Structure formats: structure tokens, C-alpha cells
Amino acid sequence: MTLYAERRKKVLSLAKGSKAVAVTPANLLYLTDFWGGGVALVEPDRTVVVTGPLEADRARELAREAEVVVVKRWVQATEELVRRTGREEVAVDDDRALRKYRRFKLRPSVFLEARRSKDEEEVKRIATACRGLDRIYSELQRVLKPGITEWEAAAEVTRAATLAELTSSGSDSALSPAILASGPNGALPHAELTSRKLKRGDFVVADIFFRYRGYNSDATRTFAVGTATAQMKKHYAAVLEAQEDAMELIREGTVCEDVHLAAVKALERHGVAKYLNHGIGHGVGIDIHELPAITRGSKTRLTLNDVVTDEPGIYISGKYGIRIEDTVHIGRKPTVLTRFTKELLTVG
């Protein structure tokens, strides 16, 4: 059975007897390897992609195991789905164009659950994106110095990503193409880029995320500009210890909350747990944030072929932030996909 047949099978199994329709580009990509304007009806032997003349040629070129149906006007795409699904109930990931048809049920979890366990091709693409991040961090290490602005540093990051054939991830948490938060801006976990110039004695939180052929990478490193105080170094060591303790538990069968609490306990030993204000990790795939959530209260167990992050941090308002993040594939043996050093590096 092909990868795309396996994906269709998973979606239809989770739909539990319903047909399934994907409206969002992320789910269209998952089912066909085509990202663009269109909607997709999942069938056991193929996916029917309904699109307009603008995207028709590209859909025919890129969509795998798909029948491409071209409509002249976008309203006709809805009509085509209604016609092809007869009177059956349909699970749909976005129902805004289909709400008047009561048999189309909003069930995005069908697609999110199907996408959680990554197949061989998905892991390969995520790993390639992560290797690109390692190269970007090597370049960033040379770029960061007193006097450069966050925007200027981000421009170099974007340039390096483009040369590595990576594309922008986009994020539901921030507008900027990457997080490069210097000094007190680092105390904002999802800081937007600013024109602030880096200064000697700053920490810079660099959270970088780019796609390779639709699949995301995610890693964060924190750099010291010029010098770091003894307290800054102690705080950095505490976050690194928390990340390593959490990493020890990232394996098949572990309860997600236990991973989170392992990091929290490490921060508590150093008296800085009060400065943590987010979960320790999340799934990564076509979206930058996917299942599972590694956070307090999550009783979900990690499963084989999850791809997740491990990213504790502390954020001291008005002073600085520190975050260290890796992307990890949970195979028979967990594999860290982002390998740039986590040693505290002094730049500039």
C-alpha cells in the first residue's frame, strides 16, 4: 500500500463510516502533496481534488493519487462536493462553505489525529528541514553582534533559509518569520521582530522554524552577546538541565504531562520555575503546532512516530529570556533532529 493510500485509510477509519472532505491547504497537502487552492474528497482508492483554472495545471502536476476536477467558479466546488457525496454524512475540517448542508459535520480532529503519527516520507522531510536549521544557526552565530537590529538578523536568517531551499512556516503565534528577541524582548516567548539594536550583555532568543516541502522544523537557541553575567550563566544552565531531563522521558509510552513535569522539577531545583509560562513541547508536522501537547494536565501518551519539541524556557520581565528547543522523532529509539550545539555561545 502506498503512503497516500495509508493516509486515506487513516482518515476514513477515523471518520468512522463518514466520508471525509479536506478544505484546508494543510490537509490537502497531507492527502495529495499539493498545497494550493482546492478542496479534496477522500475516497479509498484516490482523492478527488476540486479546484479552479488558476490552480488546475499545478494540481495535475503535484497531486498524488488524485483525480483533479476543474470548476469555472469557486461556488461550483461546493456543488461538486455535495453531488459526489450523495446523502451520506461527511466529516469536514472547515465547514464555513458547507454549513447549510447539515450532513457535513465539522470534525477537524479526524485529520489532526491522522496526521499525528508521521510516516517515513514525513519524517524524512522534517529531518531535512531540521538540518537546514542547523546550517542557519551556524550562519546566525556569525551574524549576531552589537549594533545589528533584530530585523537585520532576521533578514540573514531568511536568506540562509532560502539558500537551503526552505520556505516560511508561518505561525499562529506571531507575525514575524522568525523570533530573534534581544535583551528584554526575550522575556516575550512569542516576541515580534523590532528595530532594537543588540547590545553587549544581551541574551538573544532565536526561535527559528521553516518548512521543507511542506513540513516544519522548529528549534530555539539562546546566545549571549559579548558577555554574560554569572547569574545569566546560572539561569542558562538551569534551562539546559530542564531540557535534558525532559528529553530523558521523550519516548514511546510516556505520559505527556510527565515530560512537562520533569522540566518543571529541574527549574524548581534552581528556583526559577516561576519564570516558565508555557508547556514544554508540542507536535510538529505540516503545522508548526500539532498533536500532541506536552503540557501540564495532558494524559496523552507519546506514541511511535510522534515528532515533538522539547522547549523549556524562563522569561524574566524587563531583563531577558532563555529558551532551548529541539525537534525529536520518537522511533524505536528517539532521535534528536536538530543538532546545533546547546552550549552557551558568546557571539559578537
C-alpha beads as a LAMMPS data file, in Angstrom:
LAMMPS data file: protein, C-alpha beads

348 atoms
347 bonds

1 atom types
1 bond types

-500.0 500.0 xlo xhi
-500.0 500.0 ylo yhi
-500.0 500.0 zlo zhi

Masses

1 110.0

Atoms # bond

1 1 1 0.000 0.000 0.000
2 1 1 1.375 3.444 -0.914
3 1 1 1.952 6.251 1.587
4 1 1 -1.014 8.173 0.219
5 1 1 -3.255 5.105 0.359
6 1 1 -2.243 4.660 4.011
7 1 1 -3.107 8.286 4.715
8 1 1 -6.521 7.952 3.076
9 1 1 -7.128 4.778 5.053
10 1 1 -6.291 6.522 8.341
11 1 1 -8.577 9.458 7.619
12 1 1 -11.514 7.279 6.587
13 1 1 -11.006 4.983 9.577
14 1 1 -11.093 7.945 11.974
15 1 1 -14.185 9.283 10.178
16 1 1 -15.914 6.050 11.322
17 1 1 -18.196 5.435 8.418
18 1 1 -18.488 9.004 7.224
19 1 1 -16.927 10.302 4.065
20 1 1 -14.227 12.943 4.539
21 1 1 -13.564 16.295 2.890
22 1 1 -10.454 18.444 3.344
23 1 1 -10.768 22.189 2.779
24 1 1 -7.582 23.499 4.402
25 1 1 -4.271 23.559 2.458
26 1 1 -2.512 21.582 5.217
27 1 1 -4.857 18.620 4.923
28 1 1 -4.879 18.846 1.134
29 1 1 -1.083 18.550 1.221
30 1 1 -1.264 15.583 3.596
31 1 1 -3.619 13.717 1.286
32 1 1 -2.091 14.582 -2.094
33 1 1 1.208 16.500 -1.737
34 1 1 -0.469 19.509 -3.371
35 1 1 -0.634 22.773 -1.388
36 1 1 -2.919 25.299 -3.016
37 1 1 -6.450 26.407 -3.689
38 1 1 -8.764 23.431 -3.740
39 1 1 -10.906 21.031 -1.755
40 1 1 -10.471 17.288 -1.524
41 1 1 -12.894 14.387 -1.200
42 1 1 -11.199 11.332 0.289
43 1 1 -12.052 8.021 -1.354
44 1 1 -10.451 4.631 -0.642
45 1 1 -8.588 4.444 -3.968
46 1 1 -7.893 8.125 -4.651
47 1 1 -8.520 11.691 -3.549
48 1 1 -10.729 13.870 -5.724
49 1 1 -9.282 17.396 -5.839
50 1 1 -11.721 20.094 -6.933
51 1 1 -10.019 23.318 -7.989
52 1 1 -10.290 26.262 -10.360
53 1 1 -8.488 27.126 -13.616
54 1 1 -5.847 29.134 -11.702
55 1 1 -4.514 26.040 -9.925
56 1 1 -5.535 23.302 -12.356
57 1 1 -2.184 22.690 -14.048
58 1 1 -0.231 22.804 -10.809
59 1 1 -2.707 20.446 -9.138
60 1 1 -2.392 17.966 -12.009
61 1 1 1.406 18.128 -11.761
62 1 1 1.739 17.833 -7.989
63 1 1 -1.264 15.925 -6.635
64 1 1 -0.509 12.247 -5.979
65 1 1 -3.101 9.506 -6.485
66 1 1 -5.700 12.138 -7.235
67 1 1 -8.390 12.922 -9.770
68 1 1 -8.358 16.661 -10.497
69 1 1 -11.763 18.181 -11.267
70 1 1 -11.745 21.764 -12.570
71 1 1 -14.675 24.122 -11.988
72 1 1 -15.041 27.578 -13.535
73 1 1 -16.408 29.322 -10.430
74 1 1 -15.482 28.610 -6.817
75 1 1 -19.101 28.143 -5.715
76 1 1 -19.200 25.166 -8.050
77 1 1 -16.574 23.398 -5.908
78 1 1 -19.116 23.158 -3.098
79 1 1 -21.756 21.963 -5.519
80 1 1 -19.362 19.276 -6.782
81 1 1 -18.732 18.000 -3.253
82 1 1 -22.433 17.922 -2.490
83 1 1 -23.144 15.993 -5.676
84 1 1 -20.354 13.476 -5.174
85 1 1 -21.218 12.688 -1.540
86 1 1 -24.900 11.986 -2.182
87 1 1 -26.836 11.794 1.066
88 1 1 -24.014 10.489 3.217
89 1 1 -22.635 12.145 6.340
90 1 1 -19.302 13.860 5.696
91 1 1 -16.523 14.788 8.140
92 1 1 -15.004 18.128 7.128
93 1 1 -12.079 20.114 8.531
94 1 1 -13.610 23.549 7.797
95 1 1 -17.364 23.890 7.300
96 1 1 -17.719 27.602 6.559
97 1 1 -18.826 26.989 2.963
98 1 1 -20.856 23.898 3.845
99 1 1 -22.850 24.792 6.967
100 1 1 -26.177 24.901 5.201
101 1 1 -25.744 21.216 4.393
102 1 1 -26.361 19.554 7.745
103 1 1 -24.753 16.277 6.766
104 1 1 -21.336 17.999 6.576
105 1 1 -20.060 17.733 10.149
106 1 1 -17.175 19.855 11.435
107 1 1 -14.631 17.279 12.628
108 1 1 -11.097 18.634 12.257
109 1 1 -9.866 16.061 14.779
110 1 1 -10.250 13.357 12.108
111 1 1 -7.427 14.951 10.124
112 1 1 -5.323 16.075 13.096
113 1 1 -5.324 12.577 14.588
114 1 1 -4.474 11.039 11.214
115 1 1 -1.536 13.414 10.803
116 1 1 -0.126 12.848 14.279
117 1 1 1.877 9.664 13.601
118 1 1 4.361 10.521 10.871
119 1 1 5.187 8.129 8.048
120 1 1 8.640 7.603 6.574
121 1 1 8.346 10.378 3.986
122 1 1 7.080 12.892 6.539
123 1 1 9.941 12.156 8.939
124 1 1 12.409 12.477 6.073
125 1 1 11.115 15.934 5.154
126 1 1 11.063 17.147 8.754
127 1 1 14.620 15.877 9.238
128 1 1 15.751 17.721 6.096
129 1 1 14.155 20.927 7.371
130 1 1 15.904 20.445 10.717
131 1 1 19.304 20.030 9.052
132 1 1 18.599 23.324 7.333
133 1 1 18.031 24.934 10.735
134 1 1 21.406 23.680 11.921
135 1 1 23.035 25.455 8.977
136 1 1 21.041 28.611 9.676
137 1 1 22.222 28.648 13.299
138 1 1 25.822 28.285 12.157
139 1 1 25.315 31.358 9.987
140 1 1 23.460 33.243 12.714
141 1 1 26.345 32.664 15.104
142 1 1 28.490 34.770 12.775
143 1 1 25.819 37.427 12.182
144 1 1 24.823 38.326 15.743
145 1 1 26.871 41.203 17.148
146 1 1 26.376 44.523 18.927
147 1 1 24.721 47.128 16.719
148 1 1 22.772 44.825 14.417
149 1 1 18.991 45.091 14.705
150 1 1 16.616 42.174 15.200
151 1 1 15.189 42.823 11.729
152 1 1 18.649 42.785 10.166
153 1 1 19.473 39.488 11.862
154 1 1 16.159 38.059 10.680
155 1 1 16.967 39.083 7.103
156 1 1 20.129 36.972 7.258
157 1 1 18.143 34.067 8.678
158 1 1 15.637 34.297 5.829
159 1 1 18.432 34.493 3.271
160 1 1 20.102 31.395 4.699
161 1 1 16.772 29.547 4.737
162 1 1 16.124 30.385 1.097
163 1 1 19.575 29.129 0.092
164 1 1 18.782 25.901 1.971
165 1 1 15.569 25.582 -0.112
166 1 1 13.369 26.098 2.942
167 1 1 10.139 28.092 2.908
168 1 1 8.387 30.153 5.553
169 1 1 6.388 28.224 8.128
170 1 1 4.019 30.927 9.178
171 1 1 2.782 30.812 12.752
172 1 1 -0.456 31.274 14.605
173 1 1 1.502 32.841 17.471
174 1 1 3.435 35.662 15.807
175 1 1 3.579 37.559 12.520
176 1 1 7.361 37.567 12.165
177 1 1 9.177 34.967 10.004
178 1 1 11.389 34.066 12.973
179 1 1 11.774 35.069 16.615
180 1 1 15.020 36.969 17.304
181 1 1 14.307 38.583 20.632
182 1 1 17.135 40.541 22.227
183 1 1 17.545 41.781 25.779
184 1 1 14.188 42.484 27.470
185 1 1 12.333 41.451 24.310
186 1 1 13.433 37.905 25.060
187 1 1 11.066 37.865 28.027
188 1 1 8.218 37.631 25.484
189 1 1 8.035 33.986 24.340
190 1 1 6.427 34.967 21.006
191 1 1 8.150 38.303 20.534
192 1 1 7.705 40.124 17.245
193 1 1 10.776 41.499 15.498
194 1 1 11.751 45.067 16.364
195 1 1 14.368 47.612 15.324
196 1 1 16.143 47.253 18.666
197 1 1 19.912 47.000 18.256
198 1 1 21.716 44.189 20.007
199 1 1 23.848 45.305 22.928
200 1 1 26.790 43.799 24.724
201 1 1 25.444 41.803 27.663
202 1 1 22.208 40.810 25.911
203 1 1 20.744 37.373 25.648
204 1 1 19.172 36.753 22.227
205 1 1 16.441 34.119 21.997
206 1 1 16.482 32.787 18.425
207 1 1 13.445 30.614 17.649
208 1 1 13.621 29.542 14.013
209 1 1 11.077 27.489 12.073
210 1 1 10.984 26.758 8.348
211 1 1 9.427 24.139 6.070
212 1 1 10.919 21.671 3.643
213 1 1 8.380 20.562 1.014
214 1 1 5.538 21.464 3.341
215 1 1 6.898 20.021 6.597
216 1 1 8.115 22.110 9.512
217 1 1 11.209 22.213 11.647
218 1 1 11.406 24.008 14.988
219 1 1 14.396 24.855 17.171
220 1 1 15.441 27.562 19.602
221 1 1 18.874 28.587 20.807
222 1 1 19.831 31.419 23.154
223 1 1 23.040 33.351 22.500
224 1 1 24.999 35.729 24.735
225 1 1 26.192 38.913 23.041
226 1 1 29.742 39.787 24.076
227 1 1 29.449 38.573 27.645
228 1 1 27.063 37.070 30.186
229 1 1 26.864 37.640 33.928
230 1 1 27.290 34.827 36.417
231 1 1 23.535 34.878 37.066
232 1 1 22.745 34.684 33.346
233 1 1 25.025 31.666 33.039
234 1 1 23.344 30.004 36.051
235 1 1 19.908 30.592 34.554
236 1 1 21.049 29.205 31.206
237 1 1 22.408 26.075 32.908
238 1 1 19.072 25.616 34.691
239 1 1 17.119 25.716 31.407
240 1 1 19.553 23.335 29.739
241 1 1 19.204 20.904 32.649
242 1 1 15.419 21.125 32.368
243 1 1 15.601 20.405 28.649
244 1 1 17.868 17.411 29.171
245 1 1 15.674 15.999 31.965
246 1 1 12.591 16.283 29.769
247 1 1 14.487 14.685 26.881
248 1 1 15.151 11.590 29.001
249 1 1 11.403 10.921 29.059
250 1 1 10.610 11.612 25.410
251 1 1 9.983 8.082 24.256
252 1 1 7.098 5.825 23.310
253 1 1 4.588 5.324 26.140
254 1 1 5.471 8.312 28.335
255 1 1 2.577 10.452 29.548
256 1 1 2.989 13.943 28.093
257 1 1 2.417 15.632 31.458
258 1 1 5.332 13.661 32.921
259 1 1 7.685 15.143 30.315
260 1 1 6.462 18.622 31.218
261 1 1 6.843 17.999 34.961
262 1 1 10.379 16.671 34.553
263 1 1 11.420 20.042 33.151
264 1 1 9.471 21.930 35.807
265 1 1 11.146 19.990 38.606
266 1 1 14.583 20.846 37.233
267 1 1 13.655 24.537 37.132
268 1 1 12.297 24.276 40.669
269 1 1 15.637 22.933 41.901
270 1 1 17.213 26.144 40.642
271 1 1 14.459 28.401 41.957
272 1 1 13.338 29.648 38.531
273 1 1 10.210 27.599 37.766
274 1 1 8.070 30.689 38.380
275 1 1 9.523 32.174 35.193
276 1 1 8.166 29.364 32.977
277 1 1 4.848 30.293 31.375
278 1 1 4.162 27.643 28.715
279 1 1 4.079 23.917 28.038
280 1 1 7.315 22.065 27.414
281 1 1 6.519 20.894 23.899
282 1 1 4.159 20.150 21.037
283 1 1 3.869 18.075 17.914
284 1 1 5.459 19.289 14.670
285 1 1 4.456 18.452 11.109
286 1 1 2.652 20.282 8.342
287 1 1 1.600 22.774 11.013
288 1 1 4.163 24.191 13.398
289 1 1 1.918 23.223 16.327
290 1 1 0.302 19.793 16.075
291 1 1 -0.723 16.955 18.364
292 1 1 0.301 16.039 20.981
293 1 1 0.527 18.872 23.509
294 1 1 3.279 18.285 26.081
295 1 1 1.949 20.306 28.963
296 1 1 0.544 20.137 32.462
297 1 1 -2.667 18.123 32.608
298 1 1 -2.113 16.208 29.350
299 1 1 -2.627 12.478 29.978
300 1 1 -1.925 11.609 26.347
301 1 1 0.895 9.113 25.887
302 1 1 3.668 9.641 23.371
303 1 1 3.437 7.123 20.552
304 1 1 5.742 5.651 17.949
305 1 1 6.435 8.150 15.144
306 1 1 5.350 11.223 17.033
307 1 1 7.546 14.205 16.156
308 1 1 7.625 16.652 19.057
309 1 1 9.547 19.564 20.511
310 1 1 11.290 19.855 23.866
311 1 1 11.469 23.562 24.740
312 1 1 11.612 24.743 28.344
313 1 1 12.286 28.403 28.932
314 1 1 12.300 31.136 31.525
315 1 1 11.225 34.727 30.952
316 1 1 12.232 37.482 33.367
317 1 1 10.217 40.598 32.575
318 1 1 12.311 43.640 31.732
319 1 1 15.561 41.658 31.679
320 1 1 15.844 38.660 29.350
321 1 1 14.528 35.287 28.314
322 1 1 16.160 31.907 27.775
323 1 1 14.716 29.047 25.725
324 1 1 16.349 25.886 24.383
325 1 1 14.356 23.781 21.920
326 1 1 14.909 20.687 19.812
327 1 1 12.701 18.675 17.478
328 1 1 12.632 14.951 18.295
329 1 1 11.386 11.934 16.338
330 1 1 10.114 9.097 18.523
331 1 1 11.223 5.975 16.705
332 1 1 12.200 2.705 18.363
333 1 1 14.979 4.906 19.688
334 1 1 14.237 8.653 19.968
335 1 1 16.268 10.792 17.567
336 1 1 17.019 14.468 18.067
337 1 1 16.680 16.037 14.621
338 1 1 18.088 19.496 15.461
339 1 1 21.747 19.150 16.350
340 1 1 23.278 22.605 16.579
341 1 1 25.159 22.909 19.852
342 1 1 23.283 23.766 23.035
343 1 1 26.422 25.038 24.734
344 1 1 26.020 28.697 25.668
345 1 1 27.722 30.539 22.833
346 1 1 29.036 34.064 23.135
347 1 1 28.762 35.991 19.868
348 1 1 29.972 39.331 18.577

Bonds

1 1 1 2
2 1 2 3
3 1 3 4
4 1 4 5
5 1 5 6
6 1 6 7
7 1 7 8
8 1 8 9
9 1 9 10
10 1 10 11
11 1 11 12
12 1 12 13
13 1 13 14
14 1 14 15
15 1 15 16
16 1 16 17
17 1 17 18
18 1 18 19
19 1 19 20
20 1 20 21
21 1 21 22
22 1 22 23
23 1 23 24
24 1 24 25
25 1 25 26
26 1 26 27
27 1 27 28
28 1 28 29
29 1 29 30
30 1 30 31
31 1 31 32
32 1 32 33
33 1 33 34
34 1 34 35
35 1 35 36
36 1 36 37
37 1 37 38
38 1 38 39
39 1 39 40
40 1 40 41
41 1 41 42
42 1 42 43
43 1 43 44
44 1 44 45
45 1 45 46
46 1 46 47
47 1 47 48
48 1 48 49
49 1 49 50
50 1 50 51
51 1 51 52
52 1 52 53
53 1 53 54
54 1 54 55
55 1 55 56
56 1 56 57
57 1 57 58
58 1 58 59
59 1 59 60
60 1 60 61
61 1 61 62
62 1 62 63
63 1 63 64
64 1 64 65
65 1 65 66
66 1 66 67
67 1 67 68
68 1 68 69
69 1 69 70
70 1 70 71
71 1 71 72
72 1 72 73
73 1 73 74
74 1 74 75
75 1 75 76
76 1 76 77
77 1 77 78
78 1 78 79
79 1 79 80
80 1 80 81
81 1 81 82
82 1 82 83
83 1 83 84
84 1 84 85
85 1 85 86
86 1 86 87
87 1 87 88
88 1 88 89
89 1 89 90
90 1 90 91
91 1 91 92
92 1 92 93
93 1 93 94
94 1 94 95
95 1 95 96
96 1 96 97
97 1 97 98
98 1 98 99
99 1 99 100
100 1 100 101
101 1 101 102
102 1 102 103
103 1 103 104
104 1 104 105
105 1 105 106
106 1 106 107
107 1 107 108
108 1 108 109
109 1 109 110
110 1 110 111
111 1 111 112
112 1 112 113
113 1 113 114
114 1 114 115
115 1 115 116
116 1 116 117
117 1 117 118
118 1 118 119
119 1 119 120
120 1 120 121
121 1 121 122
122 1 122 123
123 1 123 124
124 1 124 125
125 1 125 126
126 1 126 127
127 1 127 128
128 1 128 129
129 1 129 130
130 1 130 131
131 1 131 132
132 1 132 133
133 1 133 134
134 1 134 135
135 1 135 136
136 1 136 137
137 1 137 138
138 1 138 139
139 1 139 140
140 1 140 141
141 1 141 142
142 1 142 143
143 1 143 144
144 1 144 145
145 1 145 146
146 1 146 147
147 1 147 148
148 1 148 149
149 1 149 150
150 1 150 151
151 1 151 152
152 1 152 153
153 1 153 154
154 1 154 155
155 1 155 156
156 1 156 157
157 1 157 158
158 1 158 159
159 1 159 160
160 1 160 161
161 1 161 162
162 1 162 163
163 1 163 164
164 1 164 165
165 1 165 166
166 1 166 167
167 1 167 168
168 1 168 169
169 1 169 170
170 1 170 171
171 1 171 172
172 1 172 173
173 1 173 174
174 1 174 175
175 1 175 176
176 1 176 177
177 1 177 178
178 1 178 179
179 1 179 180
180 1 180 181
181 1 181 182
182 1 182 183
183 1 183 184
184 1 184 185
185 1 185 186
186 1 186 187
187 1 187 188
188 1 188 189
189 1 189 190
190 1 190 191
191 1 191 192
192 1 192 193
193 1 193 194
194 1 194 195
195 1 195 196
196 1 196 197
197 1 197 198
198 1 198 199
199 1 199 200
200 1 200 201
201 1 201 202
202 1 202 203
203 1 203 204
204 1 204 205
205 1 205 206
206 1 206 207
207 1 207 208
208 1 208 209
209 1 209 210
210 1 210 211
211 1 211 212
212 1 212 213
213 1 213 214
214 1 214 215
215 1 215 216
216 1 216 217
217 1 217 218
218 1 218 219
219 1 219 220
220 1 220 221
221 1 221 222
222 1 222 223
223 1 223 224
224 1 224 225
225 1 225 226
226 1 226 227
227 1 227 228
228 1 228 229
229 1 229 230
230 1 230 231
231 1 231 232
232 1 232 233
233 1 233 234
234 1 234 235
235 1 235 236
236 1 236 237
237 1 237 238
238 1 238 239
239 1 239 240
240 1 240 241
241 1 241 242
242 1 242 243
243 1 243 244
244 1 244 245
245 1 245 246
246 1 246 247
247 1 247 248
248 1 248 249
249 1 249 250
250 1 250 251
251 1 251 252
252 1 252 253
253 1 253 254
254 1 254 255
255 1 255 256
256 1 256 257
257 1 257 258
258 1 258 259
259 1 259 260
260 1 260 261
261 1 261 262
262 1 262 263
263 1 263 264
264 1 264 265
265 1 265 266
266 1 266 267
267 1 267 268
268 1 268 269
269 1 269 270
270 1 270 271
271 1 271 272
272 1 272 273
273 1 273 274
274 1 274 275
275 1 275 276
276 1 276 277
277 1 277 278
278 1 278 279
279 1 279 280
280 1 280 281
281 1 281 282
282 1 282 283
283 1 283 284
284 1 284 285
285 1 285 286
286 1 286 287
287 1 287 288
288 1 288 289
289 1 289 290
290 1 290 291
291 1 291 292
292 1 292 293
293 1 293 294
294 1 294 295
295 1 295 296
296 1 296 297
297 1 297 298
298 1 298 299
299 1 299 300
300 1 300 301
301 1 301 302
302 1 302 303
303 1 303 304
304 1 304 305
305 1 305 306
306 1 306 307
307 1 307 308
308 1 308 309
309 1 309 310
310 1 310 311
311 1 311 312
312 1 312 313
313 1 313 314
314 1 314 315
315 1 315 316
316 1 316 317
317 1 317 318
318 1 318 319
319 1 319 320
320 1 320 321
321 1 321 322
322 1 322 323
323 1 323 324
324 1 324 325
325 1 325 326
326 1 326 327
327 1 327 328
328 1 328 329
329 1 329 330
330 1 330 331
331 1 331 332
332 1 332 333
333 1 333 334
334 1 334 335
335 1 335 336
336 1 336 337
337 1 337 338
338 1 338 339
339 1 339 340
340 1 340 341
341 1 341 342
342 1 342 343
343 1 343 344
344 1 344 345
345 1 345 346
346 1 346 347
347 1 347 348
